[in-house]
Each structure stands twice: as C-alpha cells, then as structure tokens.
C-alpha cells in the first residue's frame, strides 16, 4: 500500500504530515495547526514534492478558517488571500502551490457572489480544498498508466529497467506518485524489471525516501550514487529515465531536483530516452522558458553535514541550489494525466486538453 504523507480528518478538520526528515529510521506524524506550521514544514522539507506542498498549504488554510471566527466576508477573503500569498514563498521553485492558491481565491470570489453567509462560504471553500486530495491521486494514477502504456509501446512488452531521481512517489504527493507512479503501474503489470534510484545528494531523498518506498511496496529496487549513472548505463543498461518536475515552462524546459540536468545530458549521449512525469498543474504556460524559473538555494549546512555529522570544514564556501533546469531539447517526452507529448508540442497539448476537460 502507498505510504500516507498527508493525513487529513475532514470531520474534525485536522491535518498531520509525515515528518520526512526522520525517514527511514522513524515514522512520525506532526500536526499542522496553522498556515505558519505548514510554511515551516514546507520550508524545512518535512513535507516536500510539488503536489504535496500545494495540498498541505491549502489544507492548512482550511484548518485555519475552520478554527477561528470572522467579522465579515471581506475579512475572511483578506485572510485567505494573505495566507495563500504567504505560503507561496515557502519554496518558490515549485509552481503548484501558486496555481492552486490562485484557483482557491477564484473559487472564494465566486462563492462571495452567490452568498453572504460566512459559514456557508467557509464550508464550501473547505469542501473544495478537501476535494484536491482525491483529485491528486486520480491524476497520479492517470500519469502512471499513460506512462506505462507509452514505455511498453515504444520500448517493448517486457520487464523494463527504469532509473528515477529524487522522490516522486506517495511521499511527494497525496498518494501513488508521478514518476514513481509510472514505475508503480509497470510493477502492477509485471513489467518492471529493475527500479534504479539515485541517492539524490545533498538531501538524500532518493536514498531515504524512494528506496524506502520501493522496499515497502515490494518493487525490485537498486540504489546507486548520483555519480554512478553513466557507468550503470554502460555496464548494465537502462531502458529509460523518468523524473518528476517542480515547474515545466511553455517550451518544455523543466525545473527538478538538482542533478536532473546531468542525468539528461548523460541519457542523451547514450541514447537513453528521458521522460518528465508531470501533472498539468506543474506546467506553467505563463513562463516562456526555463531562464525565468526562480531557483531556490538551500542552507550551507545541508551540504556540509549528513545526518547531523559534519563532513566538510566550516570555513569552506558552499553553493547549494535545490533545483536545476533541464533544457527541452534533452527531454524525450512529458507524461501528463492526459497522455504523453513531446516538449515542442507541449503548449498546444496542454491548452487543448485543459479546454476539453473544463
């Protein structure tokens, strides 16, 4: 069964998140009582993954508006807008929380036009936020199935060896996963030969989280250092690489966990197909290309220490970007809940499918 990164009680309006800093050694859930708690958990990477960040952020808004009273509709709206804007700065590279915040504010505006009852607006707003949990799982399952169908049709109807980077499974979403969801779909069909996962330095999400998910779900997984990928391809062979995304621009440039760019370069040189698994909510058509994506830089200590143990001198300078941008010309295809498309057709593909499914 997929792991639960997010636990939400719709009856009591309570929210808890699995503290992913403690995995795989401890499984501990931490209650989120406010948007500040959510901001801190997102910033500190207790919860991570673009879809999960967005859902936790908005659920914290639901928790907050249900735990206090408002003296008028304007006060309620101002509070929601303010809290959404605040949460968007917890980790700026991922676009999902900004997109979902904008959708929420639009929903609140619509409700205000139809009702002057604050309780009714709060209840309907809360129900809308809660619906995003099921929507995320549905989208992820669709990504997984489309990706598996595509790979089997392009590579062959046999067990495939797939490499993935960072963590894109249940721990990064509301369940199932994006890139790891494709592996999960292959596994359910008996078509996953070996799931290779990189350690993903410096925060080791691949070693701590993806490896944990692979073991928990009985997939045939193999962990390797980030620096071993080229040799892996040369000696053992890999049928494809699938990664997630924190933001995909209109031309297909993709921001993802640091180390993704170099994987794409290696894959291109060795003729290995390189795919990005991304819900449409992560595709930012308002951004022309990757040069404008804000890249978060993390604290130096994350690079100088491993599990609290210092591995570098205090005096050394550190550059620690959390993400890099993979150019579209290195990407074979982008797997979405509507199917798979090439980067050069991405914008038209998204616009036609979003319009058709409204």
N, C-alpha and C positions, 0 to 999 in steps of 0.2 A: 504494500500500500504506500502511496506517496506520503511524504512527511508533511506535517502541517506547520508552515512557517508563521501562519496567522490564525489565531483563534478569536472568533467574534460571537458573542451571545446576543442575538437580536432581541430576545425577550428583556434582558436586563441592561442592554446597551453597554456591554463591557468588552474591552479589547485587550488581548495579550499577544505578544510576539515572542517567537523562539529566539533567544539570545544566541546569534550565530557566532559570536566571538568565543563562545565556550565549547563549540563543537570541534571535534567529535568526542571530547572527553566527558562533557556534561550536557544534559538535556534540561534546560531551564527556561521556563516561560516568564516573561516580565510584563506586568500590567502597564498599559498605556492609559493614563487618566486624563491627559490633556494634549493639546497640539504641541506644547513645549516638550512633553515627554516623547511625542512622535518625532519632532525635529531632532532632538538629541539622539534618539535611537537610530534615525536615518543617517545623521552626520557621523556618528560613531561606528556605523556599519554593523550594528546589532541586527538590523534588517537591511537587506540590500537586494539588488536586482530591480531594474527599471519598473516592471509591472507591480512588484510588491511594494516598492517605495510609494507609488501613486495610491495604491489601495490603502495602505496603512495611514498615509497622510489624510486621505479623505475620511476614513473611518474615525480617525481621531477628531475630526470636525464634528462628525455625528455624535460621538461620545460627549463632546463639549457642549453642543447646543441642547442636548437632552439632559444635561446636568445643571443647567442654570436657567434663570428666567430673563426675559427681555421686555423692556417697557414699550416697545413698538416695533413695527415691521422694519422701519429704517434702521433701527439699532441692530436687529437680527441680521439684516443684509450686510450692514457695515462690518459686523463681526465676522461673518462668513468670508467676505472678500478679503478682509485683513488677514485672517488666519490662513487662507489659501495662498496669499502672496508671501506670507512668512515662510510657509512650508516649502515653497518653490526654491528657496535659497539654501535648503539643507544640503543638497548635492545638485549642482547646476547643470551637469552634462546631460543627464537623462531628461528627455522631453516629456515622458508620460505624465509626470505629476503636474506639469504646466498645462498640458492638454486636458487632463481630467478635471483640473481646477476650473478651467475656462468653461468646460461643459457643465460643471456643477453650478457655477454662477449664472449661466444662461438658463438653467433649469429653475433656479430660485427666482429669476426675473419673470419667467413665465408663470410661476405659481403666484407671485405677488399680483400679477394682472388678473388672476382668476379668483383670488381670495384675500380677505383682510383678517382672517383668523390665524393668529400666530401659531397656535398648537397644530392646526391643520397643515400649515406650511412646514413646520418642523417635522411632523410625522411623514409627510410626503417626501421631503428632502432626505430624511433618514432612509426611507424605503428605497429611494433612488440610489443612494450610496451603497446600501446593502446589496442591491442587485448587481453591482460591479464585481462582487466575489464570484458569483455563478458565471457571469459573462466572461471573466478572465479564464476560468477553467475550460469553458466551451471553446473559446478562441484558441487556447493552447492545444487542446485535443485536435482541433482542425489543422493547426500548423503541423502537428506531429504526423497526422495521416497524409496530408498533402506532401510533406517532405519525404516520408517513407515511400509513397507511391512514385514520386518523381525519381528518387535514387534507384529504386528497383527497376524502373523502366529504362533508365539511362545507363546503369552500370551492369545490371544483370540480376536475375532472380536467384540469388544465392546469399548466404550469410555475408554481410559486409563488415569490413573493418573501418571504423569511423573515429576520427580524432576530434575532440572538443576542447575548448579553452574556457577557463573560469567556471562559474556555476550558473547554469540556466535551467535548473530543474524546479522541483516543488519548493525549494528553499528560496528561490528568486521570484516566485510567482504565488498565485493563490492555490496552485496545485498543478501537477502534470509537467509543466515547463515548456520552454520554447525549443532551443537547440537540443536540450536533453529530452524534450518531448518527442523529437524525431527518433532519437535512439530508443526511447521507450516504445514507440509504435513499431519500430523494426523488431525489437525484442519480443513483443507480444505476438508477432507473426513467425517467430523462429528464424528471423533473417538478420539478427545482429551477431556477427562473428566475434569481434573484439571492440570494446569501447575504450579507446585510449584517452586519458585525461592528463593534461599538464598540471604541474603543481601551482602555477599562476603566482609567481613572486610579484611583489613582496608580501602580499597579504595571504597567500596560500589558499585561496578559495577552492582551487581545484583539488588540492591535497586534503583539505579539511572538510569540504562540503560535497564536491562532486564525487570523490572517491567514496565518501560515506553513503551517498545516495545509491551509487552503483552496487555497493555491498549490501545495503539494506534491501534492495529490490532484486537481488539475485542475478544481476547482469554480469557478463564476463568482462570485467574491467581491468585495465592496466594503467598504473600511474607512472609518469615519467617527468624528469626535469624539463623546464622550458627549453633548455639548451640542447636537448636530445632529439628534437623533432626531425631535423634534416637527416640525421643518421638513422632514425626509425624508418623514415620513408625509403631510404636507400637499402637498408638491410631487410626489413620485414614487409614493407609496402603498406600503404594506406589507400583505401578506396575513395575517401573524401574527408574534408574538414567541414564541420558545421559549428558556427559560433553564434552567440546572441548579439544583441545590439542595445545601446543606450540612446542612440539617435541615428536615424538614417535620413540624409538630405535628399532633395528632389532628384539629384543626378545619381544617387546610389552610393555616394561616399558614406562610410559607416564608422561611427564612434563606438568603440567597445573597449573592454578591459585591456590595459596596457599589455603588449605582447602580441596582440591580434595582427597588427600590421606586418610584423616579421613573419608570422605564420603564413600570411597571404603571399608574401614575396617568395618564400620557400616553396609553397604549393605551386605557384606559377612556374617557377624554374624547373619543377619536377613533373609538371603535367598533371597535378592532382586537383580535382575540382574543389572549389572553395565556396561555401554557401553561408549566407547570413539568415538566421531564423528570427523573424521579427513580426510582431503584431502590427497592424496598420497604425495603432495608437503611438508607435515609436517612430513612425515615418513623418518627418517634418517637411512638408511641401513648401512651407514658407521660407525655408532656408535653401538657397540655391546649391551650395556645395559645402564640403567639409571645412573649408578655411574659416568659416564663421562659428563653428561649434565651440562653445566655451569648454575648455579642458580643466577639470578640477585637479589641483595639486594638493597632495596629502602631506601630513607632518613627517619630518625627517626621521623621527623615532621608529616609524613603521618600517623603514629600510635598515636602520641600524640595529634593530632588535628582532629576534624571533622568539615568540612565546615568552616574552619578558626577559630573554637572555641577550645581553649586548654582544654583537658580532662585529662591530666596527668602532674605531676611535671616535670619541666625542667631537674632536676637532675637525673631522672631515666634512666637507661640504656635501650636500645631498640635493639631488633633483629627483622628485618623486611624483611624476604625473600619474594619475589613476587610470587614464584612458589614452588611447591613440586613435588616429583616423586612418582607416584603410581606404585607399582610392578605389573608385568604382571599377576601374579597368582591371583590378585584381580579383574581382568578385564574379564568380560563375553565375550565381542566381540568388535571388532573395525569396525566401519561403515565408508566405503570409497565410492568414486564415482563409484567404480567397484562392490560394494557389501559388504557383512559383512563377516568377518573372525575372527577366534579365534587368540589370541596372538601367540600361538605356531606354527601357520601356516602362520603368517604374512609375513615373508620374502619371502617365496615361492609364496604366493598370489600376493604380490606387483610385484615381478620380472616377473611373468608370464603375469600379466595384463599390465604392462608398456611396455613389449616387444610386446605384441599382439596389442597394441594401438599406436605404434610408426608410 
